[in-house]
Amino acid sequence: MKIKIKYFLFILMLIWFTGIFLNVLVPCVEFPAGVYLFSELCYSHVCHQITEKTIFILGRPLLVCSRCFGIYAGLFAASLFSLFISVKRPLRKKYLIFAGIPMLLDVMLYSVNIYNYSKITAFLTGLLLGSVGFFYILGAFEKFIAELKSQDRNLN
């Protein structure tokens, strides 16, 4: 069952991560007009989409900023990685905190004008947090499914 959960999360991450590139693909592929608008709306709920903080590919912006792109790239990469390896559970919260510290420092140092915004730094700190964070999401999802099964057994 755990492998099914991993595949399910991988497919979700693949769909979400691929959608980030929809703006780049629009000139190359004939999509119904509503598909792009719906995608842009979906991603606008999870990202500020400030153009100056966005990575451009082929002259077109991705649907999320550099930091969010890093987070989702990390989630996607970790979901793929999880199909081939097993991580000991439960993970300690300190790993997630340590993975988030570089992002927090980056945001704070930029906010107080110690240095200028860097798309690369934002991407890399997001990548770190996303790749570590996936294993906490996976663990929570597996725990949720196990609890549902337990409740189902108790009802029968």
N, C-alpha and C positions, 0 to 999 in steps of 0.2 A: 504493500500500500504506500510506503514512503516514497518509492520510486515514481508512483503515479502522481503523488503530490509534487514531486520535483519536476516532472514533465509538465504538469498543469501550470506551475509557476513559471517555468521556462517559456511556455507558449504565451502566457500573459505578458511576460517581459519582452519577448520577441515582438509581439504586436505593438506594445506601447513604444518600445525603442524604435521600431521601424517607422511608426507614425511621426516621430520627431523630424524625419527627413522628407515628409510629404511635400513641404514647401519647395524643396529642391527637385523633387520628382514631378511636380505639377507641369512644368514646361515639356517634360519628356514623355509623360504618359497621359492619356486622355481619361481624366477622372470626372465624374459628374460634379458640377459646380458646388453642390452642397457638401460633398465629402471634405473638401479643403476647409470650407467655412466651419463645419462641425469640428474638424480636428483642431483648427486654430482656437476655437472656443474651449474645447476640452483642455488644451494645454495652457490656456490663459488662466484657468482656475488653479493651476499648480505652479505657475511661474510668472514673474512680472513681465517677461519678454522685452526688456529694455534693449533696443537695437544696438547701442554701444557696447553692451555686455554679451552680445550674441555672436556665435561663430557663423561665418558665412562660407558656403560651399557653392562653387560655380556662380558666385555673385548673388546668391540668395541666402537669407537668414534661416537658420534652423528654427523650429517652433518653440525652443526654450533657450534660456541663457546658457553661458558656458558652465556655470556651477551646476545647474540642473542637468545639463547634458552629461557632465561628469558623474553625477549621482545615478542617472539612469543607465549610463554606460557601465558603471560599477555593478549595479543591480543585474543588468543583463549578463555581463561577463561572469559574475558569481553564480547566476542561475545556470549558465552553461557548465561552469566548473563543477557545480554540485551534482551534475548528472554522472560524473566520473569518480568523485571522492565522497567520503563520508566525514562529517564533522562531529566531534564529540558534543553531546548536549547534556545539560543546558549550558549555554555559553555564559560566562560571567559578564555582567554589565560593564565592567571596567574596559573591556575591549572596544565596546561601542563608544564609550566616553573618550578613550584614547584616539579612536578614529575620527571623532568629531572635533577634537581640540585644534588640529591644523586649520579646519574650516572656520572655526570660531575666531582664532587668531587672525586669519586672513581678513575676515569681515571687520573685526575690531580695528586692526591696523589701517585698513583702507578707510574706515569710517572716521578715524581721527587724523586723517591725512598724513600718515607716516610714510606711505608709499602710494603710488598710483595703481589703479585696478589693472590686474593682469588676467587675461582670459585663460592663459596657461595655468597659472596658480589656482584660479577658481575651478578650472576643469579638474586638475589633479587632486585638490582637496575634496571635491565632490566625488571623484572616482574612488578615493580611499573610503569615504564614509558609505557610499553606495555598495561597494563590494563587501565591506564588513557587515553593513546593515542587512544585507540580503539574508544572511544566516540567522539573524534574529527573527526576520519575517518568516523564514522557513520553519524555524523552531516553534513560533507562535501558531502557525498554520497547522503543523503536525499535532500540536497539543490540542488545538481546537477540534480537529477531526477525531482525535482519540477520545475527547470528552463527549462528542456527539455519539460515537460508537458505544461508549460506556452507558450513556443515558438510554440509548436504543435497547441495549441488552437488559437494562433494569426494567424497562417497560414490558419486555417480552417475558 
